[in-house]
Amino acid sequence: MARRTVTLDEKIERAQAEVVSAKERYDRALDELEKLLTKRQELENKELIKAFIASNKSLAEVMAFLNGNSNEINEG
């Protein structure tokens, strides 16, 4: 039986097909990651707003705290 040799062009075509397939998988995975990160950010934002509403702190006090100006909080 004669064994057929794979030409260089055939190898190139296969490699290109593999790259296209890998790029499509990468793009889908990246899209899913971006959706998950956005969802997490939305949940964290809601949690932060909920905590602010439930607190007895003013917006100025919260902003001072977040900006690291603890002197303004203690003086106020």
Residue frames as a rotation matrix with the C-alpha (Angstrom) as fourth column:
MET 1
0.572 0.820 0.000 0.00
0.820 -0.572 0.000 0.00
0.000 0.000 -1.000 0.00
ALA 2
-0.379 -0.668 0.640 1.27
0.644 -0.688 -0.336 3.36
0.665 0.285 0.691 -0.95
ARG 3
0.007 0.304 -0.953 1.16
0.911 -0.394 -0.119 5.93
-0.412 -0.867 -0.280 1.73
ARG 4
0.459 0.247 0.853 -0.05
0.662 -0.736 -0.142 9.36
0.593 0.630 -0.501 0.67
THR 5
-0.562 -0.682 -0.468 2.14
0.827 -0.459 -0.324 12.22
0.006 -0.570 0.822 1.79
VAL 6
0.576 0.728 -0.371 0.53
0.753 -0.650 -0.107 15.37
-0.319 -0.218 -0.922 3.09
THR 7
0.049 -0.555 0.830 1.62
0.759 -0.520 -0.392 18.38
0.650 0.649 0.395 1.16
LEU 8
-0.820 -0.435 -0.373 2.80
0.572 -0.648 -0.503 21.57
-0.023 -0.625 0.780 2.75
ASP 9
-0.748 0.598 0.288 -0.26
-0.383 -0.744 0.548 23.40
0.542 0.300 0.785 1.43
GLU 10
0.157 0.823 -0.546 -2.56
0.156 0.525 0.837 20.87
0.975 -0.217 -0.045 3.09
LYS 11
-0.216 -0.330 -0.919 -0.72
0.948 0.157 -0.279 21.31
0.236 -0.931 0.278 6.39
ILE 12
-0.987 -0.146 0.066 -1.06
0.135 -0.980 -0.147 25.07
0.086 -0.136 0.987 6.07
GLU 13
-0.361 0.928 0.091 -4.79
-0.344 -0.224 0.912 24.77
0.867 0.298 0.400 5.38
ARG 14
0.233 0.407 -0.883 -5.27
0.613 0.643 0.459 22.56
0.755 -0.649 -0.099 8.43
ALA 15
-0.564 -0.530 -0.633 -3.28
0.825 -0.355 -0.439 24.92
0.008 -0.770 0.638 10.61
GLN 16
-0.907 0.285 0.310 -5.32
-0.197 -0.938 0.285 27.88
0.372 0.198 0.907 9.37
ALA 17
0.021 0.966 -0.257 -8.56
-0.077 0.258 0.963 26.02
0.997 0.000 0.080 10.13
GLU 18
0.041 -0.092 -0.995 -7.30
0.903 0.429 -0.002 25.26
0.427 -0.899 0.101 13.65
VAL 19
-0.891 -0.414 -0.187 -6.42
0.454 -0.819 -0.349 28.91
-0.009 -0.396 0.918 14.20
VAL 20
-0.592 0.752 0.289 -9.84
-0.373 -0.574 0.729 30.05
0.714 0.323 0.621 13.01
SER 21
0.257 0.696 -0.670 -11.52
0.310 0.597 0.740 27.53
0.915 -0.398 -0.063 15.30
ALA 22
-0.267 -0.451 -0.852 -9.35
0.951 0.019 -0.308 28.56
0.155 -0.892 0.424 18.26
LYS 23
-0.975 -0.080 0.209 -10.09
0.075 -0.997 -0.031 32.24
0.211 -0.014 0.977 17.60
GLU 24
-0.183 0.981 0.071 -13.83
-0.272 -0.119 0.955 31.55
0.945 0.156 0.289 17.56
ARG 25
0.304 0.232 -0.924 -13.57
0.724 0.574 0.382 29.67
0.619 -0.786 0.006 20.89
TYR 26
-0.655 -0.628 -0.420 -11.46
0.754 -0.519 -0.401 32.51
0.034 -0.580 0.814 22.32
ASP 27
-0.815 0.383 0.436 -13.97
-0.196 -0.889 0.414 35.14
0.546 0.252 0.799 21.18
ARG 28
0.218 0.933 -0.288 -16.87
0.030 0.289 0.957 33.22
0.976 -0.217 0.035 22.74
ALA 29
0.123 -0.254 -0.959 -14.96
0.936 0.351 0.027 32.76
0.330 -0.901 0.281 25.99
LEU 30
-0.877 -0.480 -0.014 -14.00
0.466 -0.845 -0.264 36.45
0.115 -0.238 0.965 26.06
ASP 31
-0.444 0.810 0.383 -17.61
-0.284 -0.533 0.797 37.48
0.850 0.245 0.466 25.45
GLU 32
0.431 0.594 -0.679 -18.77
0.420 0.534 0.734 35.25
0.798 -0.602 -0.019 28.31
LEU 33
-0.305 -0.642 -0.703 -16.09
0.945 -0.112 -0.308 36.68
0.118 -0.759 0.641 30.60
GLU 34
-0.926 -0.035 0.376 -17.12
0.064 -0.996 0.065 40.24
0.373 0.084 0.924 29.79
LYS 35
0.008 0.998 0.061 -20.78
-0.183 -0.059 0.981 39.42
0.983 -0.019 0.182 30.50
LEU 36
0.383 0.095 -0.919 -19.87
0.749 0.550 0.369 37.84
0.540 -0.830 0.139 33.83
LEU 37
-0.649 -0.684 -0.332 -17.67
0.757 -0.537 -0.373 40.76
0.076 -0.493 0.866 34.85
THR 38
-0.705 0.480 0.522 -20.44
-0.217 -0.847 0.486 43.22
0.675 0.229 0.701 33.94
LYS 39
0.334 0.866 -0.373 -22.96
0.111 0.357 0.927 41.20
0.936 -0.351 0.023 35.95
ARG 40
0.027 -0.398 -0.917 -20.63
0.965 0.250 -0.080 41.15
0.261 -0.883 0.390 38.96
GLN 41
-0.911 -0.388 0.139 -20.13
0.358 -0.912 -0.199 44.91
0.204 -0.131 0.970 38.73
GLU 42
-0.304 0.888 0.343 -23.90
-0.278 -0.428 0.860 45.45
0.911 0.166 0.377 38.55
LEU 43
0.469 0.467 -0.750 -24.43
0.502 0.558 0.661 43.31
0.727 -0.686 0.028 41.64
GLU 44
-0.358 -0.683 -0.636 -21.69
0.931 -0.207 -0.301 45.13
0.074 -0.700 0.710 43.54
ASN 45
-0.856 0.097 0.507 -23.19
0.010 -0.979 0.204 48.49
0.516 0.180 0.837 42.55
LYS 46
0.156 0.988 -0.001 -26.62
-0.111 0.018 0.994 47.42
0.982 -0.155 0.112 43.82
GLU 47
0.320 -0.115 -0.940 -25.09
0.841 0.492 0.226 46.18
0.436 -0.863 0.254 47.07
LEU 48
-0.734 -0.665 -0.138 -23.26
0.665 -0.664 -0.341 49.47
0.135 -0.343 0.930 47.57
ILE 49
-0.603 0.590 0.537 -26.38
-0.272 -0.785 0.557 51.54
0.750 0.190 0.633 46.94
LYS 50
0.396 0.762 -0.512 -28.39
0.222 0.462 0.859 49.32
0.891 -0.454 0.014 49.27
ALA 51
-0.030 -0.512 -0.859 -25.79
0.980 0.153 -0.125 49.76
0.195 -0.845 0.497 52.03
PHE 52
-0.909 -0.302 0.286 -25.73
0.278 -0.953 -0.122 53.54
0.310 -0.032 0.950 51.51
ILE 53
-0.197 0.925 0.326 -29.51
-0.284 -0.372 0.883 53.79
0.938 0.081 0.336 51.72
ALA 54
0.548 0.413 -0.727 -29.57
0.461 0.577 0.675 51.66
0.698 -0.705 0.126 54.88
SER 55
-0.403 -0.777 -0.483 -26.83
0.869 -0.161 -0.467 53.73
0.286 -0.608 0.741 56.53
ASN 56
0.674 0.578 -0.460 -27.33
0.699 -0.700 0.145 56.91
-0.239 -0.420 -0.876 58.48
LYS 57
-0.307 -0.890 -0.338 -24.43
0.561 -0.456 0.691 58.61
-0.769 0.022 0.639 56.69
SER 58
0.597 0.422 -0.682 -24.69
-0.234 -0.722 -0.651 61.56
-0.768 0.548 -0.332 54.36
LEU 59
0.916 -0.274 0.293 -23.28
0.372 0.309 -0.875 61.46
0.149 0.911 0.385 50.86
ALA 60
0.553 -0.741 0.380 -20.49
-0.582 -0.670 -0.460 63.82
0.596 0.033 -0.803 51.97
GLU 61
0.322 -0.416 0.850 -19.53
-0.817 0.331 0.472 61.44
-0.478 -0.847 -0.233 54.80
VAL 62
0.734 -0.007 0.679 -19.50
0.210 0.953 -0.217 58.43
-0.645 0.302 0.702 52.51
MET 63
0.867 -0.427 0.257 -17.46
0.182 -0.208 -0.961 60.25
0.464 0.880 -0.103 49.86
ALA 64
0.429 -0.732 0.529 -14.98
-0.864 -0.504 0.005 61.44
0.263 -0.460 -0.848 52.49
PHE 65
0.420 -0.226 0.879 -14.60
-0.454 0.787 0.419 57.86
-0.786 -0.575 0.228 53.71
LEU 66
0.833 -0.037 0.552 -14.16
0.428 0.675 -0.601 56.49
-0.350 0.737 0.578 50.20
ASN 67
0.740 -0.573 0.351 -11.58
-0.020 -0.541 -0.841 59.15
0.672 0.616 -0.411 49.41
GLY 68
0.111 -0.737 -0.667 -9.63
0.801 0.464 -0.379 58.32
0.589 -0.492 0.642 52.58
ASN 69
-0.466 -0.217 0.858 -10.40
-0.176 -0.927 -0.330 61.58
0.867 -0.305 0.394 54.36
SER 70
-0.054 0.454 -0.889 -11.17
0.769 0.588 0.253 60.09
0.637 -0.670 -0.381 57.76
ASN 71
-0.879 -0.278 -0.388 -10.47
0.465 -0.684 -0.563 63.47
-0.108 -0.675 0.730 59.44
GLU 72
-0.745 0.657 0.115 -13.58
-0.502 -0.666 0.552 64.94
0.440 0.354 0.826 57.82
ILE 73
0.011 0.764 -0.645 -15.67
0.134 0.638 0.758 62.06
0.991 -0.095 -0.095 59.16
ASN 74
-0.227 -0.181 -0.957 -14.33
0.922 0.276 -0.271 62.38
0.313 -0.944 0.105 62.71
GLU 75
-0.970 -0.167 -0.176 -14.69
0.213 -0.932 -0.292 66.17
-0.115 -0.321 0.940 62.75
GLY 76
-0.643 0.764 0.044 -18.23
-0.394 -0.380 0.836 66.09
0.656 0.520 0.546 61.32
